[in-house]
Amino acid sequence: MSNISKILLILAAVLASAYLFLPQYFVFPVSGLIKTAPVWILAVIAWREALKAYRLFLSLALVFSGVGDFALAAPVQWTFAVGMAAFLIGHLFYLLVFSVNLRKWSQLDFSRQTIIVLIGLYAVVMGAIVLPKTGALMPAIAVYFIVLSLMAAASFASNIPRWTRIGALLFVLSDTLIGIDKFLAPIEFRHLSVMSTYYAAQVLILAGLCWQGKHKQN
């Protein structure tokens, strides 16, 4: 990792920590910018550090994730759909990244096959529980669940590093917490639980592809 990327990563960590632990001191649009800035900084790092084969898609995944962050931070209801659309595009770019080195099902070990099946079961169960509560957003959220699950499954079907696969699962966890909190029941410490898993997901996906992946893919 270059010195500039190290400085950028530290800056992203500082801003993410501020948003995680001091949210009461910020109001929109400043809160939205502080929430979004760490992810956009990661997009710059991705452009500097990632392999050429997936540099563009990885950077765009982070850029659109940042757009989603800002939209979800806005204090108006209609921006939820905008944020979800931005994250959907981000997941599609992640799906393209993970599809670069897809393996055949027969080439996957039992643990990966099991996790992929469990991700599929997650999508079915969460869809059955959450979708009936989503009202007019049902078609859009159904599509989002499918793409999110495909993204996570593709990470385990691809020849990509372990950190990235863990990051994909944390992304699923973060989005699951959002869905439960918004449509089923309020979650205690929702801000900290959702954002900590989300930031960790983005960092691990990036770190796996940019640094772990340059040394070993397993």
C-alpha positions in Angstrom: 0.0 0.0 0.0 1.4 3.4 -0.9 1.9 6.1 1.7 -0.9 8.2 0.1 -3.3 5.3 0.4 -2.3 4.8 4.0 -3.1 8.4 4.8 -6.4 8.2 3.0 -7.3 5.0 4.9 -6.5 6.7 8.3 -8.7 9.7 7.2 -11.5 7.4 6.3 -11.2 5.7 9.7 -11.3 9.0 11.6 -14.4 10.2 9.7 -16.1 6.8 10.1 -15.4 6.9 13.9 -16.8 10.4 14.1 -20.0 9.2 12.5 -20.2 6.1 14.5 -19.6 7.5 18.0 -20.5 11.2 17.7 -23.6 11.3 15.5 -25.4 13.7 17.8 -23.0 16.5 16.9 -23.9 16.5 13.2 -27.0 17.5 11.3 -27.9 17.0 7.7 -26.3 17.7 5.2 -23.0 17.7 7.3 -24.0 14.3 8.8 -24.6 12.9 5.3 -21.2 14.1 4.1 -19.4 12.7 7.1 -21.2 9.4 6.7 -20.4 9.2 3.0 -16.9 10.5 2.9 -15.2 7.3 4.3 -16.7 5.2 1.5 -15.8 7.7 -1.2 -12.3 7.8 0.2 -12.2 4.0 -0.1 -13.3 4.5 -3.8 -10.2 6.6 -4.3 -8.0 4.0 -2.7 -9.6 1.3 -4.8 -8.7 3.3 -8.0 -5.1 3.6 -6.8 -4.6 0.1 -5.4 -6.8 -2.4 -7.1 -5.8 -4.6 -10.0 -6.7 -3.3 -13.5 -9.1 -6.2 -14.1 -11.6 -4.9 -11.7 -10.4 -1.4 -10.6 -13.2 0.4 -12.3 -16.1 -1.8 -11.1 -14.7 -1.8 -7.5 -14.4 2.0 -7.5 -17.9 2.4 -8.9 -19.4 0.0 -6.3 -18.0 2.3 -3.6 -19.0 5.5 -5.3 -22.7 4.3 -5.6 -22.6 3.0 -2.1 -21.6 6.5 -1.0 -24.5 8.0 -2.9 -26.8 5.5 -1.1 -25.3 6.6 2.2 -26.0 10.2 1.6 -29.5 9.5 0.5 -30.3 7.4 3.5 -29.0 10.1 5.8 -31.4 12.7 4.4 -34.3 13.4 6.8 -37.1 12.8 4.2 -38.9 9.6 3.5 -38.6 9.4 -0.3 -34.8 9.3 -0.2 -35.0 5.7 1.1 -35.9 4.5 -2.4 -33.1 6.6 -3.9 -30.6 5.2 -1.4 -31.8 1.6 -2.1 -31.4 2.2 -5.8 -27.9 3.5 -5.4 -26.9 0.5 -3.2 -28.5 -1.8 -5.8 -26.3 -0.4 -8.5 -23.3 -0.7 -6.1 -24.1 -4.4 -5.5 -24.3 -5.0 -9.3 -20.8 -3.6 -9.6 -19.6 -5.8 -6.8 -21.3 -8.7 -8.6 -19.3 -7.8 -11.7 -16.1 -7.8 -9.7 -16.8 -11.2 -8.1 -17.8 -12.6 -11.5 -14.3 -12.0 -12.9 -13.0 -15.3 -11.4 -16.1 -17.5 -10.9 -15.5 -21.2 -10.3 -17.7 -24.0 -11.4 -19.9 -25.5 -8.7 -17.9 -28.8 -8.9 -14.7 -26.8 -8.2 -16.0 -25.4 -4.9 -15.3 -27.1 -1.6 -18.1 -28.3 0.6 -17.9 -25.3 3.0 -18.3 -22.8 0.1 -21.2 -24.8 -1.3 -22.9 -24.9 2.1 -22.5 -21.1 2.6 -24.0 -20.4 -0.9 -27.0 -22.6 -0.1 -27.4 -20.9 3.2 -27.3 -17.5 1.5 -30.1 -18.7 -0.8 -32.1 -19.9 2.2 -31.6 -16.5 3.8 -33.0 -14.7 0.8 -36.1 -16.9 0.8 -36.7 -16.7 4.6 -36.1 -12.9 4.8 -38.2 -12.4 1.7 -41.1 -14.3 3.3 -40.8 -12.4 6.5 -40.0 -8.9 5.4 -41.6 -8.4 2.0 -45.3 -8.6 3.2 -44.5 -5.6 5.5 -43.0 -3.4 2.7 -46.1 -2.2 1.0 -45.6 -0.3 -2.3 -41.8 -0.9 -2.0 -42.3 -4.7 -2.3 -41.2 -5.1 -5.9 -38.1 -2.9 -5.5 -37.1 -4.5 -2.2 -37.6 -8.0 -3.7 -35.1 -7.1 -6.5 -32.7 -5.7 -3.9 -32.8 -8.9 -1.8 -32.1 -11.0 -4.9 -29.2 -8.9 -6.0 -27.8 -8.6 -2.5 -27.9 -12.4 -2.1 -26.4 -13.0 -5.6 -23.5 -10.6 -4.7 -22.8 -12.5 -1.5 -23.1 -15.9 -3.1 -20.9 -14.8 -6.0 -18.2 -13.9 -3.5 -18.0 -17.5 -2.4 -18.3 -18.9 -5.9 -15.3 -16.7 -7.0 -11.6 -17.1 -6.6 -11.3 -14.0 -4.4 -9.6 -13.6 -1.0 -11.2 -14.5 2.3 -11.4 -10.9 3.6 -13.6 -10.0 0.7 -15.9 -12.9 1.3 -16.3 -12.0 5.0 -17.0 -8.4 3.9 -19.8 -9.5 1.6 -21.4 -11.4 4.4 -21.1 -8.4 6.7 -22.8 -6.3 4.0 -25.7 -8.8 4.1 -25.8 -8.5 7.9 -25.9 -4.7 7.8 -28.7 -4.6 5.2 -30.6 -7.3 7.2 -30.5 -5.1 10.3 -31.8 -2.1 8.3 -34.7 -4.2 7.0 -35.6 -5.6 10.4 -35.4 -2.1 12.0 -37.5 -0.4 9.3 -40.1 -3.0 8.6 -40.3 -5.4 11.5 -39.2 -4.0 14.9 -36.8 -1.3 16.1 -33.3 -2.5 16.9 -31.5 -1.2 20.0 -28.3 0.5 19.1 -29.4 0.4 15.5 -27.0 3.2 14.4 -23.9 1.6 15.8 -24.8 -2.0 14.8 -25.7 -1.1 11.2 -22.9 1.3 10.5 -20.1 -0.7 12.2 -21.0 -3.8 10.1 -21.4 -1.7 7.0 -18.0 0.1 7.3 -16.3 -3.1 8.2 -17.9 -4.8 5.1 -16.6 -2.1 2.7 -13.1 -2.1 4.2 -12.8 -5.9 4.1 -14.0 -6.1 0.5 -11.5 -3.5 -0.5 -8.7 -4.9 1.6 -9.1 -8.4 0.3 -9.1 -7.3 -3.3 -6.4 -4.7 -3.1 -3.9 -6.2 -0.7 -4.7 -9.8 0.4 -5.5 -10.7 -3.2 -2.1 -9.5 -4.4 -0.4 -12.1 -2.2 -2.8 -15.0 -1.9 -6.2 -16.0 -3.2 -7.9 -18.9 -1.3 
